[in-house]
């Protein structure tokens, strides 16, 4: 059986459940215990991003040093968020990551997304704007395709429908103002928020983004449906067309 990794991380841990389950060395056990103590007692910033990944990888790698795998994941996907939002197949292309580890990482991403979504669904959206932005960033900032959604709100500005319009650019997704407003009437919405992401990373609006928003806002005014905003999400942040005076 391959020896356990040394502190320099020059070799990778043995691959998950496929290897025999001999006890880890005292050195490896001590490192894991120290990480656990820092995680539980040190607060939100006690661990660096790669150390958070190290700890998550413990679930799939019962022995050995997970640090080189964690650092390889950060290098491959750019950030902790990039790792957690990566496709499971892409995760498993990194040496040392198998199905168990990929599943552990994806479960964390799902949990974070559901926690953020619950914050949005349980409160008026306009009164918990940061919670909405947090949810959208978790859900969309790292998508590799452009996705368009419409959030439909009731008279109390609570979310009643999170509609996935389509994937593709704002034009290719065929966002027709009449269809957006018709769905608002069908679900009993009095207002809506347009949302889409820019896979390039920059959330700066394009001319098409602005034009489509203005057409939908005008169609809504004719039928008493308010377009509160159009939020564009990117890895570099977000842009509110309302805040920029473009609606």
Secondary structure, 3 states (H helix, E strand, C coil): CCCCCCCCCCCCCCCHHHCCCCCCCHHHHHHHHHHHHHHHHCCCCCCCHHHHHHHHHCCCCCCCCCHHHHHHHHHHHCCHHHHHCCCHHHHCCCCCCCHHHHHHHHHHHHHHHHHHHHHHHCCCHHHHHHHHHHHHHHHHCCCCCCEEEEEEECCCCCEEEEEEEEECCCCCCCCCHHHHHHHHHHCCCCEEEEEEECCCCCCCCCHHHHHHHHHHHHHHHHCCCEEEEEEEEECCEEEECCCCCCC
